[in-house]
Amino acid sequence: MENEKLFLALRAGARAIVNNKRLHGALYCWDIWGENGGPKEISYLEAATLLAETADKMEERPPEGEEDT
């Protein structure tokens, strides 16, 4: 996947969560039935923060194909 598109998708997801007041205080639950090791939960606002932080870290990396080898 192209870094620029991934960066934009992370930023868009974070912004959508923050701007949706209905999600404030809500939790995202994954694997509710425990089929993959048990339920996992994260608040949507915490997820938005992680998405934004990940996008910030991506911005600091060199573009694909220009990494030092």
Kinemage of the C-alpha trace (Angstrom):
@kinemage 1
@onewidth
@group {chain A} dominant
@subgroup {mainchain}
@vectorlist {calphas} color= white
{ca met a 1} P 0.000 0.000 0.000
{ca glu a 2} L 1.192 3.457 -0.827
{ca asn a 3} L 2.422 5.403 2.235
{ca glu a 4} L 0.590 8.595 1.287
{ca lys a 5} L -2.774 6.836 1.032
{ca leu a 6} L -2.202 4.997 4.290
{ca phe a 7} L -1.253 8.281 5.983
{ca leu a 8} L -4.421 9.949 4.675
{ca ala a 9} L -6.584 7.004 5.727
{ca leu a 10} L -5.168 7.091 9.271
{ca arg a 11} L -5.778 10.832 9.521
{ca ala a 12} L -9.304 10.519 8.070
{ca gly a 13} L -10.216 7.752 10.506
{ca ala a 14} L -8.930 9.697 13.491
{ca arg a 15} L -10.753 12.842 12.429
{ca ala a 16} L -14.015 10.986 11.757
{ca ile a 17} L -13.953 9.460 15.234
{ca val a 18} L -13.168 12.745 16.982
{ca asn a 19} L -15.864 14.625 15.031
{ca asn a 20} L -18.536 11.987 15.781
{ca lys a 21} L -19.764 12.938 19.258
{ca arg a 22} L -21.820 9.735 19.375
{ca leu a 23} L -18.574 7.731 19.647
{ca his a 24} L -17.235 9.684 22.635
{ca gly a 25} L -17.373 7.291 25.576
{ca ala a 26} L -18.116 4.297 23.302
{ca leu a 27} L -15.936 1.196 23.140
{ca tyr a 28} L -14.925 -0.895 20.149
{ca cys a 29} L -15.020 -4.601 21.029
{ca trp a 30} L -13.184 -7.215 18.996
{ca asp a 31} L -13.465 -10.991 19.370
{ca ile a 32} L -16.446 -10.735 21.701
{ca trp a 33} L -16.922 -14.538 21.689
{ca gly a 34} L -13.280 -15.292 22.510
{ca glu a 35} L -12.495 -17.224 19.336
{ca asn a 36} L -9.076 -15.546 19.000
{ca gly a 37} L -7.894 -15.364 22.594
{ca gly a 38} L -10.639 -13.393 24.247
{ca pro a 39} L -12.405 -10.095 23.860
{ca lys a 40} L -10.360 -6.947 23.337
{ca glu a 41} L -11.680 -3.435 23.898
{ca ile a 42} L -10.504 0.078 23.092
{ca ser a 43} L -12.320 3.379 23.404
{ca tyr a 44} L -12.923 5.086 20.098
{ca leu a 45} L -11.181 8.251 21.320
{ca glu a 46} L -8.099 6.230 22.317
{ca ala a 47} L -8.179 4.594 18.888
{ca ala a 48} L -8.319 8.051 17.262
{ca thr a 49} L -5.280 9.146 19.270
{ca leu a 50} L -3.349 6.035 18.206
{ca leu a 51} L -4.304 6.550 14.563
{ca ala a 52} L -3.095 10.166 14.665
{ca glu a 53} L 0.164 9.175 16.412
{ca thr a 54} L 0.792 6.466 13.826
{ca ala a 55} L 0.209 8.952 11.006
{ca asp a 56} L 2.658 11.367 12.648
{ca lys a 57} L 5.306 8.628 12.827
{ca met a 58} L 4.714 7.752 9.180
{ca glu a 59} L 5.308 11.369 8.213
{ca glu a 60} L 8.773 11.176 9.797
{ca arg a 61} L 9.767 8.114 7.721
{ca pro a 62} L 11.260 8.450 4.238
{ca pro a 63} L 8.947 7.619 1.305
{ca glu a 64} L 8.767 4.014 0.111
{ca gly a 65} L 11.779 3.006 -1.931
{ca glu a 66} L 13.969 5.740 -0.448
{ca glu a 67} L 14.858 3.994 2.797
{ca asp a 68} L 18.543 3.583 3.645
{ca thr a 69} L 19.620 0.032 2.820
